[in-house]
């Protein structure tokens, strides 16, 4: 493994472990938006440190993944009470109910002016329009536990099947292809690259890529117990990822070269990761902070 360069990881404390920052994204308003999964809130953080918190729903709603929407708002999943949430840049929240037990998790903006999301417990992918109309698409696999989702460079939706050890692809009309990993694992995070999708495998401790024909490459991390959780792609082709079990952030090049960076505080529990409005990489830490590192 190459030695880490001299980039400094900064920590900015915004809450505490009782709030638990989990998901993070950059909004159209030029701010960072976070889910506070345990306190049931959405937070907005500017790059100069202004921090605001908004209730995401009732106690126990567990806002989880958040992403920029197709309508300049932020959209998020509420895994605790089976809702999709929408929040405007000034903090107004709207929620759309799903069938009981859906347990939505991953969410992304699709290429069709709608949001797409995973339902972990019902083996379905969902689509929701800006005005709240929901369509469900059944997956051809039981117990797959669909987790993260992103739209690919081919205009389809790509997602991880955590318990089926596979990556899925769904076209806009709901047709699905399943691509098994070459050996046992449990993929979670996924992100769109320039000509492939990149994913992290929390169980096997590796980073993987899958091209648009379903061909996979995998790159083991130096520590197989690192538990990589989320991943985000840069325009350069590099991807950044969180190592939940090893208290690190990592970077992987398109050819598989990996560099890792320790977080300043032990047991930070890094989860979501995104490219910020300042071009830096930002990660949400369940300990109550966000981490920032220049790309």
N, C-alpha and C positions, 0 to 999 in steps of 0.2 A: 504494500500500500504506500502511495506517495506520502511524504510528510505534509502536514497541513501548513498552509502559508501563514503569513502574519496578520491575517484579518482578525479583527476583534469582535467577539459576540457581545453585544450590549443587552442588558436586561432592563426592562422598564416595568415597574410594579404598578398594576392598575386595579387589583382587587385582592382576593385571598383565596385559599384553597376551598373555602366554603362556597365561593362563587364558581370557581373552576372554569377559566377560559378554555374553550375547546376548539371551535371552528373559527376561521379567520378568512377574510377576503377583502379586496379593494373595491369600493363603490364608485359609482359614476360621479359622486360629489368630491372625489379626491381624498377621501378618508378611509381608514381601516375600520372594518366592522367585525365584531366578534360575537360568538354565542357564549353565554355564561351558563353552562349546562345545569349546574346544581342549584343556582339561585333563580333560574327561570327568567333570564334577562337577555336582551341584546345590548351590546355596547358599541359606541362610536369613539374612535381614537384618531386624532389628527397627528400628523408627523411632528408637530411642535408641542404635543403632550396634552391637549384638551381632551378630556374623557367624560362621556355622558353615558348613562344607563337608562334603559327603557324596559318595562315589563313585557315579556314575550307572550304571556298568557297566565293561566292559573298556576298555583304552586304545583310542582311536579310535572310541568309540561315538557321539561328537558329539551330546550332548543339545542340542536346538535350541529348540523352542517349548514353553513350560510354561503350564499354566492350572489354575485351581481346579477340582476334580472334583465329581461328583455325590455323593460319599461323604465329604466333608471332607478327602480326601487331595489331593495335587497330581499331575497327570498330565502327561507330557511325551513328546515324540518323540525317538527316537535315530536320526537320519538316517544315521549312519555304519555301523550294523550291523543296521538294519531291525528295530527293536523299538519297542514302546510301553512306557513306564515309568510306574510309580506310586510315589510316595514319601509316607510318612506324616509327620505333623508332628514326630515324633521321629527321622526319618531312615532308616526302614526302607524299602528299595527292593525292588520286585517288577518283573520284566520279562516281557513277552509277545512272543514272536517273530512276525514277519510273513514272507511269502514273500521269498526273496532278490531284491534289486533294487527293492523297493517304495519305498525312500527316503521315509519319512514325514516330514512337515514341520509343517503347521498342525494344531492340535487344539483342540477346544472341548467344553464340556459341552452336551449336547443337552437338549431338553425332555422326553425319554423315559427319564430315569434311565440314560443311556448316554453314552459319550464318542464323538465323531465326529472323524475325522482325514483328511488328504489323503495320497495316495501320488503323489509327483511323477512317478515314472518309469513307472508302470503305468496311468495314466489311470483311477484309481479313487478313490472315497471309501470309507473304512472306518468301521465302527461296532464299538465294543468295550464289553462290559458290565463291571460292577464286578468280576466274577469271571473276566474274561479271555476270554470268548467273542467271536470276531471274525466279522463279516460284511462282505463286500466288494460294492460296487456299481460296475459298469462305467459309465464316462461315454461319451456318444455322440460322442466327438471324440478324435482321435489326436494325441499330441504336445502336449496342452494345458498340461501342467505345472501341475496344481492345487497351489496354494500355501497361503495362509491360509484359515481357515474360521471362521464364527461362526453361531449360530442367530439367525434374524431375529425380528421382532415378530409374524410370521405363523406361527411354530412350525416353519418349514422351516429347512434348512441352506443357507447362502449362502457361496460361496467364489470366490476369484479363479483365473482360468486365465491364468497369466503369459504363456505362449507362444501362446495362442489369442486374446489381446486381448479377453477377455470376462469376464463375471461369470456364475457358475452358481448355480442354485437346485435343491435336491434335497428332495423331501418325505420323510417318514419311511419310506415304502415304496419309496424308491429312484427315483421318477420325477423326471426332470431336465428343466429348461429352461435354455437358454443365451441370454444377452443380450450381444451384441457391443458393444464401446465404439464411439462414433461416428467415431473416427479412430484411427490407429495408436498403440499404447502397450503397456505391460506391467504390469498391476496386480499388487500383492503383498499388502499388508496390507488387512484388512477388519474392520469393527466394526459392531455393532448400534446404531442410533439409535432414536429413539422411534417413527418411522413409516417409516424407510428404512434402508438399509445405506450406510455411508460407506467409501470405499476410497482407497488411494494408488496412483498410477501412477509407478513408478520410472523408466521410460524417457521418458515425456512430461513429467515434472516438474509433476504436477498432482494435485489432490484431486478425487474424484468422489463422487457419491451416486446410488443407484438405488432407486427406490421399489418397492413390492410388485407393481406391474404391469410393472416392467422399464424404466420411463422414467428416463433418465439426465440428470444435470447434471454439468458439469466446470468446475473452477476452476483456471486456471494459476497456478503459483507465480511470484513475481517473478524467480527464478532457474530457468530451465528445466533446468539441470544439477544441481539440488539432490538428486536421487535420493531422494525420500520412500520410506520403507521400511515403517513400522508405524504404526498409528493406533488410538486408543481414544476412546470417547465418554463424555461427562459427562452427568449427569442434566439439566443445563441445556440440552442440545442442542448445545453446543459440542463439537468434537473436537480432540484434541491428536495430533500426529504427529511422527515423527522425520525429519530430513533428513540421510541418511547422507552424501551427497556435499557438503553445504554446512556441516556441523558446527553444526547448529541444531536447536532444537525449534520447532514452530509450532502455532498455534491457529487454527481456522476456525469461524466462526459458522454457524448453519443457513442464513443467507442468502449465505454465501460470503465474508465479510470475513476476511482473513488477517492475522495478526500473527506475527512471527518473533522468536526469541530466540537470540542467539549463545551457544554453550557456552564456558566459560572457557578450556579447554585445546584447542589446535589438534589436528586429526586424531583426535578422540575416537571417531569411528565409531559414532554412536548407532544402535541397532537397536530392540529391544523397548521398549514403553511401556505404562504402566498407571496407573490411579488407585490410590493407596496407601491404607493403613488410616487415615492421618491426613488424607485428603481432598486431599493434594497430588498432583501428577503426577510420576511417577518413570520414568526411562528407563535402560536398560542401555547402557553404553558399552564397546565392545570394547577400548578402551585400558586397562581395568581398574577403572573407576569406575562409579558410578551418579550420575545427575543428578536433582535435586529442584527443583521450582518450584511455588509456591503457585498454585492454579487461579484 
